[in-house]
Amino acid sequence: MRSAFAVIAAVLPLSSLGAPLPAAADGPYFRAELAAPTQQARAIAGGVMFQCHDTTCLAGRSGHRPLRVCRQLVREVGAVTAFSADGEAFSEDEIARCNA
């Protein structure tokens, strides 16, 4: 019988256990560039944990719509100047709606 650790190790690569930023297979799903640096290292928006450093926040995939995630992140860490989901950057109009 396998131990709990063996099962977890089989599911998660060991190299990701200490990673400072959440990453999907090809990198983070959400990426936000903030208007001002944040002192907050973590923020929860759209049911997903963002890891933040200076003016960049990154997170894995969420079940919520990207605009909703962006708006919730703005409430947590402040205005964004850029936001993308799965590599698709928000337009200027979407950024304005996010920051509203």
C-alpha positions in Angstrom: 0.0 0.0 0.0 1.3 3.4 -0.9 1.8 6.1 1.6 0.0 9.4 1.3 3.3 11.1 0.4 3.9 8.6 -2.4 0.5 9.3 -3.9 1.0 13.1 -3.7 4.5 12.8 -5.1 3.1 10.8 -8.0 0.6 13.6 -8.8 2.8 16.7 -8.2 6.3 16.9 -9.4 8.6 17.5 -6.5 10.2 20.5 -8.1 7.0 22.4 -7.8 6.5 21.9 -4.1 8.8 24.9 -3.2 8.1 27.0 -6.2 7.4 30.7 -5.2 4.9 31.3 -7.9 2.0 29.1 -9.0 2.5 27.8 -12.5 0.6 25.7 -15.0 2.4 23.5 -17.4 3.4 26.5 -19.6 3.4 29.1 -16.8 0.7 31.0 -14.9 -2.8 31.2 -16.2 -3.5 34.7 -14.9 -0.9 37.6 -14.9 -1.5 41.1 -13.7 0.7 44.1 -13.8 -0.1 46.6 -11.0 -0.1 50.4 -11.2 1.9 50.5 -8.0 4.0 48.0 -6.1 2.2 45.9 -3.5 3.5 44.9 -0.1 1.0 42.0 -0.2 2.7 38.7 -1.1 -0.6 36.8 -1.6 -4.1 37.7 -2.6 -7.2 35.6 -3.3 -9.3 36.6 -6.2 -11.8 34.5 -8.1 -11.2 31.6 -5.8 -7.5 31.4 -6.8 -4.4 32.4 -4.9 -2.3 35.1 -6.6 1.4 35.3 -5.7 2.6 38.9 -5.9 6.0 40.6 -6.0 6.5 44.3 -6.6 4.1 45.1 -9.5 3.4 41.6 -10.8 0.8 39.1 -9.6 0.5 35.5 -11.0 -2.0 32.7 -10.4 -3.2 29.4 -11.8 -6.5 28.8 -13.5 -9.9 29.7 -11.8 -13.4 28.7 -12.6 -14.5 32.3 -12.7 -14.6 34.7 -15.7 -11.4 36.6 -16.1 -13.0 40.0 -15.7 -14.5 38.9 -12.4 -11.1 37.7 -11.2 -9.4 40.9 -12.3 -12.0 43.1 -10.5 -11.6 41.0 -7.3 -7.8 41.3 -7.6 -8.1 45.1 -7.9 -10.1 45.2 -4.7 -7.3 43.3 -3.0 -4.1 44.9 -4.3 -5.0 48.0 -6.3 -5.4 49.1 -9.9 -3.9 47.1 -12.7 -2.3 48.4 -15.9 -2.3 45.0 -17.7 -4.1 41.7 -17.1 -4.1 38.5 -19.1 -5.8 35.1 -18.9 -4.3 32.1 -20.6 -2.0 34.4 -22.6 -4.8 36.6 -23.9 -4.2 40.2 -22.8 -7.1 42.4 -21.8 -7.9 45.3 -24.1 -7.8 48.9 -22.8 -11.6 48.8 -22.4 -11.4 45.6 -20.3 -8.7 47.1 -18.1 -10.9 50.2 -17.5 -13.8 47.9 -16.6 -11.6 45.9 -14.3 -10.4 49.0 -12.5 -13.9 50.6 -12.3 
